Amino acid sequence: MDAPAAPDQGGPVLVEGRRLGDRLFEVAEGVWRIPIPTGFAVGDVNLYWIDGPDPVLIDTGVIGESSWEALTGALRAGGRRIEDVRTLVLTHHHADHAGQARRIREVSGCEVRVRQRGVRRLSDVEGAAEADTPGVLAFLRRGGFSPETIRLFESLLRRTRRMMQSCPDILGIDDGDVVTGGGGRRLRVHARPGHSSTDLVLELEGTGVLMTGDHVLPTITSNPTLEGPEPGDTEPYRALRAYRESLQRTEAMACTLACPGHELPFQGLADRCRSLRNHQDRRIREVHRILQRQGPMTLKEVSLALFGRVHTFEIFLTLSEVVGALDILESEGLVAVDHADPADRFRAI
Ligand SMILES: [Zn+2]
């Protein structure tokens, strides 16, 4: 993630909720927010607990003791235990949202649910990463990166994987499904691919409360992240295109409170969706202008012109942005790619 968004007029209204403990806030009736540390630049990740005789937990935090302690401690403050969880729903498959799924299931025996397309990835984290890695590295080579950067990136991928544990026997859910729990409450599932291909928005029916995961955050701009194909895909997954369609769908939803995966819950979801799309529009036009002035350019060169030099761990995020913009410009007939060795070059038409 995490290029800061240009502040728009007004902006979202942040809602902390009623404090029940150090890391426990009631944000709607029987809906608890549990912020726990991630060790990532983004800071805490929000888990949500839908209370009742058969509680539902949304998201998990990364694997690790500090994450586990924060979660179990927060629940203790509310008089609950991780053993009580009946259903765990993951807003998407990233490590800070799904990393701890296996441990939570081992302790509680709960059902674990993720968007159907994420089942394979989470059931076998190592296997999925091994299958993806050659494609990612080839992509970086074609993007104009040096062998040294690619080696650094490879070791970074290995380290990130360790923040996740495979969780076998996950159940798939998808657009239109309903998960019940928390004393007969219904969570309607809305597929919102873009930030990842497995992003879901969960609608607590009859309340206007939406769990938005990383699909929409109040002030941080989520990146559309590049992903390898899933078996059975008939065309490449185009993250930014998918994201823009998803934002339009979310913008049209009735919402009194958005409960995001990071930062505070907020009001003004439709405005936030619009502002994100405007931000994307500006970035797409900026990439076009860069190519008009300086093209033809490799992916790396466009990324440098747009973001300057970035840390290895940010390469993937900045490239995801650039690839998304180029993909849209290509589809609009404004940019063409010349496949050449060793790296592809993009130019304005
Ligand atoms: Zn994420």
Residues whose N, C-alpha, C, O or C-beta is under 5 A from the ligand:
A	BS01	ZN	H94 D214
